[in-house]
Amino acid sequence: MIGPIIEEWFSGETLARNEFYSLCFREVPRTRKPFTGSWSVKIHALAVLRSTEIRFEEMSQTLEAALNRTTVGKLGRVACSWLVCSPSGGIYLYELLDTASNRKRGVTRNRFVVVNTCDGTVSFGPGDGRNRSFSDRMRDCIERFPVLPARSRARELSPILGLALELA
């Protein structure tokens, strides 16, 4: 399973680690709106699911609390790209996450990319044309892992997962 390698690559601030999931995030530079004084924030979140129970509301609230702690002033808009990793991930998990209530939660707009940590399947949504190309690239990367030094494995994921988060 590549979940620990993805966590090493992501290298964000860890917010939660329990028997159900681990949650990390990193912030992309924020901007301040001059007229309202509120902040527009773009973040990337990594959720590695450890069970079949999906606790998105709990993860979302944990992330929002962390943003409120780190933001001085008012949050205007938050754009969050989620990389959700699970040994049983794929299109069905994507459909469970990508609901109207999860896409928009308060000031946060969420977008999702799901990665199956067993076989490397990547899902941007049912029928999305990027699914196959990203899945093929992940599988090629996973096949090379046994011959790569441990330090290089996380670096190999960067062009694939970094682009996936930007495109989510």
C-alpha positions in Angstrom: 0.0 0.0 0.0 1.3 3.5 -0.9 -0.6 5.4 1.8 2.5 6.1 4.0 4.5 7.1 0.9 1.7 9.6 -0.1 1.7 11.0 3.4 5.5 11.5 3.3 5.2 13.2 -0.1 2.4 15.5 1.1 4.3 16.7 4.1 1.6 19.0 5.5 0.5 19.9 8.9 -1.1 16.9 10.6 -4.5 17.7 12.1 -5.7 14.3 13.1 -4.5 10.7 13.3 -6.8 8.1 14.6 -8.1 4.6 13.8 -10.5 6.0 11.1 -8.3 8.4 9.2 -5.3 10.7 9.2 -5.8 14.3 8.0 -3.1 16.7 6.9 -3.3 20.1 5.1 -1.1 22.6 3.6 -2.0 26.1 2.6 -1.3 27.7 -0.8 -0.6 31.5 -0.4 -3.6 33.4 0.7 -4.9 36.7 -0.6 -6.7 39.6 1.2 -9.6 41.3 -0.4 -9.0 45.1 -0.1 -12.7 46.2 0.3 -13.9 43.6 2.8 -10.6 42.8 4.5 -11.5 39.1 4.4 -9.0 36.4 3.3 -9.3 34.1 0.3 -7.5 30.9 1.1 -6.6 27.9 -1.1 -5.6 24.7 0.7 -4.8 21.2 -0.2 -6.0 18.5 2.2 -4.9 14.8 2.4 -7.2 12.3 4.0 -5.9 8.7 4.3 -8.9 6.5 5.3 -8.0 3.6 7.5 -11.5 2.0 7.7 -14.6 1.7 5.5 -16.3 4.4 7.6 -16.2 7.8 5.9 -16.2 10.7 8.4 -16.1 13.6 6.0 -18.1 16.0 8.2 -15.7 15.4 11.1 -12.6 15.8 8.9 -14.1 19.0 7.4 -14.8 20.5 10.8 -11.3 19.7 12.0 -9.9 21.4 8.9 -12.1 24.4 9.4 -11.1 24.7 13.1 -7.4 24.7 12.1 -8.0 27.4 9.5 -9.8 29.6 12.0 -6.9 29.2 14.4 -4.3 30.2 11.8 -6.2 33.0 10.2 -6.0 36.5 11.7 -9.2 38.3 10.5 -12.2 37.0 8.7 -12.2 34.1 6.2 -14.0 35.1 3.0 -13.6 32.1 0.8 -11.8 28.8 1.1 -11.1 26.6 -1.9 -10.0 23.1 -0.7 -8.7 20.4 -3.0 -9.0 17.0 -1.2 -6.7 14.1 -2.0 -8.6 11.1 -0.4 -6.6 7.9 -0.2 -8.2 4.5 0.7 -7.4 0.9 0.0 -11.0 0.6 -1.3 -11.0 3.9 -3.2 -12.2 4.6 -6.7 -15.2 6.0 -8.4 -17.7 4.7 -5.8 -15.8 6.4 -3.0 -15.7 9.6 -5.1 -19.4 9.5 -5.6 -19.9 9.1 -1.8 -17.7 12.2 -1.2 -18.8 14.5 -4.0 -22.3 15.4 -2.8 -23.8 18.8 -2.9 -23.5 19.2 0.9 -19.8 18.2 0.8 -18.9 20.4 -2.2 -20.1 23.5 -0.4 -19.7 23.7 3.4 -20.1 27.2 4.7 -17.4 29.4 3.1 -15.5 26.3 1.9 -15.7 24.9 -1.6 -14.4 21.4 -1.8 -13.1 19.4 -4.8 -12.0 15.8 -4.6 -9.5 13.4 -6.1 -9.6 9.8 -4.9 -6.6 7.4 -5.0 -6.8 3.7 -4.3 -3.7 2.9 -2.3 -3.7 -0.8 -3.3 -3.8 -0.6 -7.1 -3.1 3.1 -7.8 -6.5 3.9 -9.4 -7.1 7.6 -9.5 -10.6 9.1 -9.8 -11.6 12.6 -10.6 -15.2 11.5 -11.0 -17.2 9.0 -13.0 -16.4 9.1 -16.7 -13.7 11.8 -16.3 -11.2 11.6 -19.1 -8.3 12.1 -16.7 -9.0 9.0 -14.7 -7.2 6.6 -17.0 -4.1 8.7 -17.7 -3.5 9.4 -14.0 -4.2 5.8 -13.0 -1.7 4.6 -15.6 0.9 7.0 -14.3 0.3 6.0 -10.7 0.6 2.3 -11.6 3.8 2.8 -13.5 5.2 4.7 -10.5 4.1 1.9 -8.1 5.8 -0.7 -10.3 9.1 1.2 -10.0 8.9 1.5 -6.2 10.7 -1.8 -5.4 13.8 -0.7 -7.3 13.8 2.9 -6.1 15.6 4.1 -2.9 13.1 4.9 -0.1 14.0 8.6 -0.3 13.1 8.8 -4.0 9.6 7.1 -3.8 7.8 10.2 -2.4 9.6 12.4 -5.0 8.3 10.2 -7.8 4.7 10.9 -6.7 5.1 14.7 -6.8 4.4 15.3 -10.5 1.4 13.0 -10.5 -0.4 13.9 -7.3 0.7 17.6 -7.3 -0.9 18.0 -10.7 -4.0 16.0 -9.6 -4.5 18.4 -6.7 -4.2 21.4 -8.9 -6.7 20.0 -11.4 -9.2 18.8 -8.9 
